[in-house]
Amino acid sequence: MASGLLLLRLVLGLTMAGHGAQKLFGWWGGPGLRGIYGWLAGMRLRGGWVPVGMLVSAEFGGGIALALGFLTPFAALGIDAGMMVAIATVHWAKGFWAGNGGFEFNLLIIAAATALAAVGPGRFSLDHAFGWADNLSGKWWGAGVLAGGALIAFLLLTVGRRPEQAAN
């Protein structure tokens, strides 16, 4: 089981970190920080650089932490919240299937991150090495990550968003 959890953490975590690196550094055809700033401003998010920092922290930082098995449920929380915002703002209107731009893969990422929070990062992790793994995993951690991600996404998309301009 430990090697399976390691594989899942590495693939999911490094994929998310790569996705975040596109935004942070502009690597692999990504837009970089200025591009993400403009994109998020176009979605009417308040706070200037704050939502940019939140997104980059969730994807890049959360991905690295998840790959290392470091503070696993908190890494999963950031990833879940980011993917929920992505579903609500970009993918939901395109349906389920990723081939149409839908939310299929985002849902898989949410499920995998939440599952890691519930079952723990496994023996080959920093959480285990520091003796934290038993205290930072379990069904309530998984439920909390899922609920917390939904709450963060909801707050960002309501309170953290400027209202649309009325059409004249």
Rosetta blueprint (number, residue, H / E / L):
1 M L
2 A H
3 S H
4 G H
5 L H
6 L H
7 L H
8 L H
9 R H
10 L H
11 V H
12 L H
13 G H
14 L H
15 T H
16 M H
17 A H
18 G H
19 H H
20 G H
21 A H
22 Q H
23 K H
24 L H
25 F H
26 G L
27 W H
28 W H
29 G H
30 G L
31 P L
32 G H
33 L H
34 R H
35 G H
36 I H
37 Y H
38 G H
39 W H
40 L H
41 A H
42 G H
43 M L
44 R L
45 L E
46 R L
47 G L
48 G L
49 W H
50 V H
51 P H
52 V H
53 G H
54 M H
55 L H
56 V H
57 S H
58 A H
59 E H
60 F H
61 G H
62 G H
63 G H
64 I H
65 A H
66 L H
67 A H
68 L H
69 G L
70 F L
71 L L
72 T H
73 P H
74 F H
75 A H
76 A H
77 L H
78 G H
79 I H
80 D H
81 A H
82 G H
83 M H
84 M H
85 V H
86 A H
87 I H
88 A H
89 T H
90 V H
91 H H
92 W H
93 A H
94 K H
95 G L
96 F L
97 W L
98 A H
99 G H
100 N H
101 G L
102 G L
103 F L
104 E H
105 F H
106 N H
107 L H
108 L H
109 I H
110 I H
111 A H
112 A H
113 A H
114 T H
115 A H
116 L H
117 A H
118 A H
119 V H
120 G L
121 P L
122 G L
123 R L
124 F L
125 S L
126 L H
127 D H
128 H H
129 A H
130 F L
131 G L
132 W L
133 A L
134 D L
135 N L
136 L L
137 S L
138 G L
139 K H
140 W H
141 W H
142 G H
143 A H
144 G H
145 V H
146 L H
147 A H
148 G H
149 G H
150 A H
151 L H
152 I H
153 A H
154 F H
155 L H
156 L H
157 L H
158 T L
159 V L
160 G L
161 R E
162 R L
163 P L
164 E L
165 Q L
166 A L
167 A L
168 N L
